[in-house]
C-alpha cells in the first residue's frame, strides 16, 4: 500500500506541508518558521543536518507521511539517532504508513551502528503514545525539555 524511500529535494515542499499539518495538530502552528529553501540548504548541503524518509501511496506516488531524523551524541550512550518528526496526513492514519516509516527509521538506527533511537511525544497525544508503547518504547516523563530561540540567545549574549 505504501512505498518508503529516502527523501529528495523535490519532496521538501510536501514535507513542509506535513510539518505544518503536525504543528496544527500539536496546537502550535505559529511555531513553524522553517522554509523549503532552508531545508534544502541544511538537508542537502556539504554537511546535511538531517535526513528523512517519505511514505508514498503506491497507487499514485503521493507523499502521505514523513520521518525526519538526525544524529545526536549521548555522553552516556554514544551516537544515537534522533527521530525529530514522524507525520502521516490525517486521512491516511491507521493504514500502516506510520508503522512503515517508524520501522524504516529503526532499521536506519541499526544500519548506522547507533546505540539506540530517541524521540519525544506530547503527553496528551494518546494515539502516538499507544503507537510507541506497542514497540515496547520507554516513555520517560522525568526530563524537562529546554530550549532557547536565536532571538533569545542574541538578547542574552548582548547583555553579557
C-alpha positions as CSV (number, residue, x, y, z in Angstrom):
1,X,0.0,0.0,0.0
2,X,2.9,2.4,0.7
3,X,6.5,2.7,-0.5
4,X,9.1,4.0,1.9
5,X,12.1,5.7,0.3
6,X,14.7,8.3,1.2
7,X,13.6,11.9,0.8
8,X,14.8,14.0,-2.1
9,X,15.0,17.8,-2.6
10,X,11.8,17.8,-4.7
11,X,10.0,16.3,-1.7
12,X,10.7,19.3,0.5
13,X,7.5,21.3,-0.4
14,X,5.3,18.4,0.6
15,X,7.5,17.7,3.6
16,X,7.0,21.2,4.9
17,X,3.2,20.9,4.3
18,X,3.2,17.8,6.5
19,X,5.3,19.7,9.1
20,X,2.7,22.4,9.1
21,X,-0.1,19.8,9.5
22,X,1.8,18.4,12.5
23,X,2.2,21.8,14.1
24,X,-1.6,22.5,13.7
25,X,-2.3,19.1,15.3
26,X,0.0,19.9,18.2
27,X,-1.7,23.3,18.6
28,X,1.4,25.3,17.7
29,X,1.0,26.3,14.0
30,X,2.7,29.7,14.6
31,X,5.9,27.9,15.7
32,X,6.9,26.7,12.2
33,X,9.3,29.2,10.7
34,X,11.3,26.9,8.5
35,X,11.3,27.2,4.7
36,X,11.8,24.9,1.8
37,X,15.0,26.9,0.9
38,X,16.4,26.5,4.4
39,X,15.6,22.8,4.4
40,X,17.3,22.3,1.1
41,X,20.4,24.1,2.2
42,X,20.5,22.3,5.6
43,X,19.5,18.9,4.4
44,X,21.3,18.6,1.1
45,X,24.5,20.7,1.6
46,X,28.0,19.6,2.3
47,X,27.2,18.5,5.8
48,X,23.5,17.6,5.9
49,X,21.9,18.3,9.3
50,X,19.0,15.9,8.8
51,X,17.8,13.0,6.7
52,X,14.2,11.9,6.0
53,X,12.1,9.2,4.6
54,X,8.8,9.6,2.8
55,X,5.8,7.2,2.6
56,X,4.2,7.3,-0.8
57,X,0.9,5.8,-1.7
58,X,1.6,3.1,-4.3
59,X,-1.5,3.9,-6.3
60,X,-0.4,7.5,-7.2
61,X,3.1,8.1,-5.6
62,X,1.5,10.8,-3.4
63,X,3.5,11.5,-0.2
64,X,1.3,10.8,2.8
65,X,3.9,10.7,5.5
66,X,7.5,11.6,6.5
67,X,10.0,10.7,9.2
68,X,12.7,13.3,9.8
69,X,15.8,12.3,11.7
70,X,19.3,13.4,12.7
71,X,22.2,12.1,14.8
72,X,23.0,13.2,18.3
73,X,25.6,12.2,20.8
74,X,24.9,11.0,24.3
75,X,27.9,11.0,26.7
76,X,26.2,8.1,28.4
77,X,25.2,6.0,25.4
78,X,27.3,7.2,22.4
79,X,25.9,8.0,18.9
80,X,22.1,7.9,18.8
81,X,19.6,8.6,16.0
82,X,17.0,11.2,17.0
83,X,13.6,11.0,15.3
84,X,12.6,14.6,15.1
85,X,9.2,14.1,13.5
86,X,7.0,11.4,12.1
87,X,3.9,12.6,10.4
88,X,1.2,10.9,8.5
89,X,-1.5,13.1,7.0
90,X,-4.8,12.7,8.8
91,X,-6.7,10.9,6.1
92,X,-4.1,8.2,5.8
93,X,-3.6,7.4,9.5
94,X,-4.2,3.9,10.7
95,X,-3.4,2.4,7.3
96,X,0.2,1.4,8.0
97,X,2.3,4.3,6.7
98,X,3.4,5.4,10.2
99,X,4.4,1.9,11.1
100,X,6.4,1.5,7.9
101,X,8.1,4.8,8.4
102,X,8.9,4.1,12.1
103,X,10.2,0.6,11.2
104,X,12.5,2.1,8.5
105,X,14.0,4.6,11.0
106,X,14.6,1.8,13.4
107,X,16.4,-0.1,10.6
108,X,18.5,3.0,9.9
109,X,19.4,3.2,13.6
110,X,20.8,-0.3,13.4
111,X,22.4,0.1,10.0
112,X,24.4,3.1,11.3
113,X,25.6,1.3,14.4
114,X,23.8,3.8,16.7
115,X,23.3,2.8,20.4
116,X,19.6,3.5,20.0
117,X,16.9,5.9,18.9
118,X,15.4,8.8,20.9
119,X,12.4,11.0,20.2
120,X,9.7,12.9,22.0
121,X,5.9,12.7,22.2
122,X,3.5,15.2,23.8
123,X,2.0,13.8,27.0
124,X,-1.6,14.4,25.7
125,X,-1.0,12.7,22.3
126,X,-2.6,9.4,23.4
127,X,-2.7,7.9,19.8
128,X,1.1,8.4,19.4
129,X,1.8,7.1,23.0
130,X,-0.2,4.0,22.3
131,X,1.7,3.5,19.0
132,X,5.1,3.7,20.7
133,X,4.0,1.5,23.6
134,X,3.3,-1.3,21.1
135,X,7.0,-1.2,20.2
136,X,8.0,-1.5,23.9
137,X,9.4,2.0,24.0
138,X,10.5,3.5,27.3
139,X,8.4,6.7,27.7
140,X,10.3,8.7,30.3
141,X,8.4,11.5,31.8
142,X,11.2,12.6,34.1
143,X,13.1,15.0,31.8
144,X,12.0,18.6,31.2
145,X,12.6,19.9,27.6
146,X,14.7,23.1,27.5
147,X,15.4,25.4,24.5
148,X,16.2,28.9,23.5
149,X,15.4,30.5,20.2
150,X,18.1,32.5,18.3
151,X,16.5,35.9,19.2
152,X,16.5,35.0,22.9
153,X,20.1,33.9,22.7
154,X,21.1,37.1,20.9
155,X,19.4,39.2,23.7
156,X,21.3,37.2,26.4
157,X,24.6,37.5,24.6
158,X,24.2,41.2,24.1
159,X,23.7,41.6,27.8
160,X,26.7,39.5,28.7
